[in-house]
Amino acid sequence: MEFLKKIPLFKELTEHQIESIKKISTIKKYDKGKTLFSPYDRAEFFFILKSGAVKVFKTSKGKEQIIRIFDKPNLFGEAASFTGTNFPAWAETIEDSEILLIPRKEFLEIIRNDPEIGMKLLSVMAQRLIHLTNVIESLSLKTALSKVSSYILRKYENEGEEINFSTGIAAMELGLTKETVSRMLSKLKKLGLIEKEGGRILIKNLNGLRDLAS
């Protein structure tokens, strides 16, 4: 359960609190392409990605719009899990994955007995709402170069100057082709804003990147 300490919601919890969660949880393995939940499902578990990757998306007229790609370790689908409503979107594994399932009722009972955990969960949900607002703005108003710049900045806020970057995942999240993302990265590199080495990006000019993203 050490991986829980890498997740903002759980990183400040005591060993006793972690043990309480461990007692009610189950880890399950899922093959790539497995649907974890859909808008037809009522939330009965909190989902924590231990290994692999998961995409959360909505569909409209047969088209898929990626909301976010989650890599390990990460909490996802928490808003519906907290309220006990149906999930607002679909979640599907895009790699073979291991997921920790925490039963909703039992976890809420732990929160009632330890309100500090509940406050941290609300903080996580607020951060996700800000992220979703930024995604909607990026998808609806910005050019491809601006979208990619904004995407890199969002990852910078979570990871720092050296960013893990997958062209394929970025393309899915931004609604662009992989070729377009690659071209935009080349432009950013020529402008002296970033360096790209393998699967990592190093930001060289943060203010310049912010200007392009705005």
N, C-alpha and C positions, 0 to 999 in steps of 0.2 A: 504493500500500500504506500510505499515511499513516493510513487508517482503523484499521489494526491497533493503532496507538499509543493508541487510545481504549478498547481492551479491556484489562481488568486483567492478563490472562495475558501480553499482549505489550507493554504500555506502557513497561516498563523495558528492553526488549531493545535491543541495539546494532544499528547499521545492518547489520553483517555477519550477525547472527542473523536479522534481517528478510529480508535478501537470500537467505539459505539457504532460508527458508520460501517465499519468492516463487518460487524456481526449481522447486519441486516442486508448486506450486499451480495451480489453474485456477478462473477465475471463470465461472459459468454464470448465465444469466437464466431465470427461471421465471415463468410466468403465475400469476395469482391462482387458488387452488384446486388447485394441484399438490401431490400427495403426495410428500414428500421421503424419508420412510422409514416403516416399519411394524414391528410386532413379528415379522413374518415375515422381516425383512431382517437379515443380519449386518452389523455396522458395518465398513465398509472405508474410510471417510473421516471426517475432522473437518469439521464444518460451521460456517462463520462468515458471519453475515448482514451483507452490506455495505449493502444498501438494501432497503426494504420491511418486511414483518412476517411472522412465523411463529407459528402456534399449535402447542403440543405438548399432546397429549390422550390419554386412554384411553377405551375404550368398554366398556360393560357392559349387556347385555340391550337393545342398540339405542340406549342413551343415551350421550351424549358428555360426558365430564367434562374440562374444561380444566385442565391442570396449570400451564401458564404461557404467556403471550403474550410473544414476544421482539420487540423493535424493534431498529433498527440503532444502532450496530454491536454484535454480540453473538455469543458462542460458544454453541452448543446441541448436545445429544446427546453431550456429551463423555465421559460415564461409559462408555457402551457402546463408543465409539470407542477409549477408552483400553484397555479390557479385550479388545476384539475379539469381544464377545458379540452376541447379537441385541439390537436396540433394545427397551426396555421399553414404548414408547409409539409413537404416531403423530405425525408432524410434517407440517403442511400450510401452504402460503403463504396468507395472508389478504389480501395485496396482491401486485401484480407485484413481484418481488424479484430481487436479485442476490446470489448466494451463492458464497463462496470455498470450494472443496473442497481439502482437504489430505489426500493419501493416507496412510492410517494407518501402514503399514510404514515409509515414508520419514520421517514425522514422528517416530515412535518412535526411529528411528536418530539423528535430530538430538538428541532428548532424552538418549539414551545418551551422546552426545558432549558434552552440555551439561546436566548434572543440574539446574542452576538453573531451566531451563524446566520440567522435570518437577515440581519443588517448587511452582512457581507454578500448574501445572495441578492438582495435588492440593489446593491452597488454594482454587481456583475450585470444584472439586467439593465440597469441604467446605461452602462457602458455599451452594451449590445444595441440599445436603442439609438445611441449617438452614432454607432458604426452603421446601422441600417439607414439612418437619415443621410449620412455621407454617401453611402452606396447609391441611394435613390437619386441624390443630386448629381452624382458622377455619371450615372447611366442616362439621365434625361437631358442634361445641359451641356456636357463637355465634349470636346474633340477627343480623338483617340490618344493624342499626345498628353492632353490634360488628364484623361482617365488613368493612363499608366502612371503619370507623375503622382496623382492622388493616391493610387494604389500603393506605390512605393512609400509614400509618406505615412499611410496608415500602418504599414508594416514596420516602418521606422519607429513609430510611437510605441510599438509593442516589443521590438527586438533591438533597437539601437542602430548604430551606423552601419554595422555589417548585417545584412538581411539575407535569410534563406529565401530563394526565389525560384519558382517553377513557372516557366513560360506557359505550359499547358494549363495549370491551375489558374494563373492570372487571366488567361484567355477565357476560361469558363466563367470566372467571377465577373469579368468586365463585359461579357457579351461580344468579344472580339475574336478574330481568328488568331492562331498561334503566329502566323506570318506577320500579321499587323503588330502584335505585341513585340515581336523580334525587331521589326523596323523602328518602332518607337524607342526601344532600348538603344538601338544603334544611334538614333538621333540624340538621345540624352547623353550618350557617351561622347559623341562628337562635340556637343555643347560643353563638355567638361563637367557635367553635373554628377555623373556616376561612373564607376568602374564595374565591370562584370567579369567574374572569374568562376567558371563552372556554374554551380548552382547558388552562387552568392553574389550579392550586389553591395558595393561600398559607396555610400553617398559622399561625394567630393564637395558639393556646393549646395547646402541645405536651403539657403535663401533663394537661390536660383530655381531650385526644384519647386519651392512653394509658390514662386511667381507663376510658373507654368501651370501649376495645379489650380490656381485661383481663377 
